Amino acid sequence: MCDFAERPFILFWEVTRACALACKHCRAIAQPKAHPEELNHEEALALVDEIAELAPPMLVLTGGDPMMRRDIFDIIERAAARGLRVALSPAATNRLLNTDFHKLRAAGVVSMSLSLDGATQATHDAFRGVPHTFERTLQAARMAKEAGIQLQINTTISRSTLPELEGFVEQLKQIQPDVWSVFLLVPTGRATLEELPGAAELEALWARLLELRSELPFAIKTTEGHHYRRALMQAARSSGAPAPRHMVPTRDGKGVAFISHVGEIQPSGFLPLTAGNVRTDKLADIYRNHPLFVQLRNDDALGGKCGRCEYRRVCGGSRARAYGSCGDLMAAEPLCNYIPAALRGDSPQS
């Protein structure tokens, strides 16, 4: 595991906000056309070199839809040539299906994430705002696997999608991805507080994911659902098993960094607080030294019960959701009902 004070474990670069979809909860509030001030070709390639110097274990090219950039293959090839492990997060459009996935793999894409946010064509297409997105997603998933690209399926969990959980499981059994990433909604962009599920519902979700870990042949992880790690550790402790391996304790700004389409350096795409800009600042310097990032990496600076929790170093809650819910990025995770041992009067077992 890398030292989070030196470099992010995963860096997301929103190469464009252009996208042909109109998703209900779009973080980026994506638009049909590229922003006139997005990083140009020369700036993009220069940024790749700067990212390579920072050397995150994973670079995710996202958007919008990264396939809307005409120079996306140039960016991928440059990143791969500089030794970066490149993941691509495209929109399921005809543009993607008309792309040669073997060419993507040859250019340097080792992993692709596709979104499945409805367990049926009707619910997924309604979520994505464009007809036939469901079938395009399934086709793109097959094409990625055939090209030898690792496949991750992302599923947004909100108040409206949570009832479809078992339907998602059945779809995932058919798709057979390498990873299922369960994304817990953050109120930013087009997403609203009203769409957040309840804390008790999430405890039931974590319990079901724990069951599915032994039932499904692919890995399960959460995004902005950091307290699932606490559930994993609790389950291991109660069974006498060792702590789960490969659990990387990242969160917004701690092992995670984000670069916007116009070069803003932020803790994550869901925590839109800007610490600098790649056009004027050094990426590595901002990540390592800016007070915003330094604060977010400080587990002992967490507020509320998160700051007293024995699981704060592996969880720490979603800083983006805390900020989106109450405006305080260090406040307690609003969707966690766990009571830390220190507040119960127990001896912590972290």
Secondary structure as the mmCIF struct_conf table of DSSP 4:
data_model
#
loop_
_struct_conf.conf_type_id
_struct_conf.id
_struct_conf.beg_label_comp_id
_struct_conf.beg_label_asym_id
_struct_conf.beg_label_seq_id
_struct_conf.end_label_comp_id
_struct_conf.end_label_asym_id
_struct_conf.end_label_seq_id
TURN_TY1_P TURN_TY1_P1 PHE A 4 GLU A 6
BEND BEND1 ARG A 7 ARG A 7
BEND BEND2 PHE A 9 PHE A 9
STRN STRN1 ILE A 10 GLU A 14
STRN STRN2 ALA A 18 ALA A 18
BEND BEND3 ALA A 20 ALA A 20
TURN_TY1_P TURN_TY1_P2 LYS A 24 HIS A 25
TURN_TY1_P TURN_TY1_P3 ARG A 27 ALA A 28
STRN STRN3 GLN A 31 GLN A 31
BEND BEND4 PRO A 32 LYS A 33
TURN_TY1_P TURN_TY1_P4 PRO A 36 GLU A 37
BEND BEND5 GLU A 38 GLU A 38
HELX_RH_AL_P HELX_RH_AL_P1 HIS A 41 LEU A 54
BEND BEND6 PRO A 57 PRO A 57
STRN STRN4 MET A 58 THR A 62
BEND BEND7 GLY A 63 GLY A 64
HELX_RH_3T_P HELX_RH_3T_P1 PRO A 66 MET A 68
BEND BEND8 ARG A 69 ARG A 69
TURN_TY1_P TURN_TY1_P5 ARG A 70 ASP A 71
HELX_RH_AL_P HELX_RH_AL_P2 ILE A 72 ALA A 81
TURN_TY1_P TURN_TY1_P6 ARG A 82 GLY A 83
STRN STRN5 VAL A 86 LEU A 88
BEND BEND9 THR A 93 THR A 93
HELX_RH_AL_P HELX_RH_AL_P3 ASN A 94 LEU A 97
TURN_TY1_P TURN_TY1_P7 ASN A 98 ASN A 98
BEND BEND10 THR A 99 THR A 99
HELX_RH_AL_P HELX_RH_AL_P4 PHE A 101 ALA A 107
TURN_TY1_P TURN_TY1_P8 GLY A 108 GLY A 108
STRN STRN6 VAL A 109 SER A 115
BEND BEND11 ALA A 119 THR A 120
HELX_RH_AL_P HELX_RH_AL_P5 GLN A 121 ARG A 128
TURN_TY1_P TURN_TY1_P9 GLY A 129 GLY A 129
BEND BEND12 VAL A 130 VAL A 130
TURN_TY1_P TURN_TY1_P10 PRO A 131 HIS A 132
HELX_RH_AL_P HELX_RH_AL_P6 THR A 133 GLU A 146
TURN_TY1_P TURN_TY1_P11 ALA A 147 GLY A 148
STRN STRN7 GLN A 150 ILE A 157
TURN_TY1_P TURN_TY1_P12 ARG A 159 THR A 161
HELX_RH_3T_P HELX_RH_3T_P2 LEU A 162 GLU A 164
HELX_RH_AL_P HELX_RH_AL_P7 LEU A 165 ILE A 175
BEND BEND13 ASP A 178 ASP A 178
STRN STRN8 VAL A 179 LEU A 184
HELX_LH_PP_P HELX_LH_PP_P1 LEU A 185 LEU A 185
BEND BEND14 PRO A 187 THR A 188
TURN_TY1_P TURN_TY1_P13 GLY A 189 ARG A 190
HELX_RH_3T_P HELX_RH_3T_P3 LEU A 193 GLU A 195
HELX_LH_PP_P HELX_LH_PP_P2 LEU A 196 GLY A 198
HELX_RH_AL_P HELX_RH_AL_P8 ALA A 199 GLU A 215
BEND BEND15 LEU A 216 PHE A 218
STRN STRN9 ALA A 219 THR A 223
BEND BEND16 GLU A 224 GLU A 224
TURN_TY1_P TURN_TY1_P14 HIS A 226 HIS A 226
HELX_RH_AL_P HELX_RH_AL_P9 HIS A 227 SER A 239
TURN_TY1_P TURN_TY1_P15 GLY A 240 GLY A 240
HELX_LH_PP_P HELX_LH_PP_P3 ALA A 241 PRO A 244
TURN_TY1_P TURN_TY1_P16 ARG A 245 HIS A 246
STRN STRN10 ARG A 251 ASP A 252
TURN_TY1_P TURN_TY1_P17 GLY A 253 GLY A 253
STRN STRN11 LYS A 254 LYS A 254
STRN STRN12 GLY A 255 ILE A 259
TURN_TY1_P TURN_TY1_P18 HIS A 261 VAL A 262
STRN STRN13 GLU A 264 GLN A 266
BEND BEND17 PRO A 267 PRO A 267
STRN STRN14 SER A 268 SER A 268
TURN_TY1_P TURN_TY1_P19 GLY A 269 PHE A 270
STRN STRN15 LEU A 271 LEU A 271
STRN STRN16 GLY A 276 ASN A 277
TURN_TY1_P TURN_TY1_P20 VAL A 278 THR A 280
BEND BEND18 ASP A 281 ASP A 281
HELX_RH_AL_P HELX_RH_AL_P10 LEU A 283 ASN A 289
HELX_RH_AL_P HELX_RH_AL_P11 PRO A 291 LEU A 296
TURN_TY1_P TURN_TY1_P21 ARG A 297 ARG A 297
HELX_RH_3T_P HELX_RH_3T_P4 ASP A 299 ALA A 301
HELX_RH_3T_P HELX_RH_3T_P5 GLY A 304 ARG A 308
TURN_TY1_P TURN_TY1_P22 GLU A 310 VAL A 314
HELX_RH_AL_P HELX_RH_AL_P12 ARG A 319 CYS A 326
BEND BEND19 GLY A 327 GLY A 327
TURN_TY1_P TURN_TY1_P23 LEU A 329 MET A 330
BEND BEND20 ALA A 331 ALA A 331
HELX_LH_PP_P HELX_LH_PP_P4 ALA A 332 GLU A 333
TURN_TY1_P TURN_TY1_P24 PRO A 334 LEU A 335
HELX_RH_AL_P HELX_RH_AL_P13 ALA A 341 ARG A 344
TURN_TY1_P TURN_TY1_P25 GLY A 345 GLY A 345
HELX_LH_PP_P HELX_LH_PP_P5 ASP A 346 PRO A 348
#
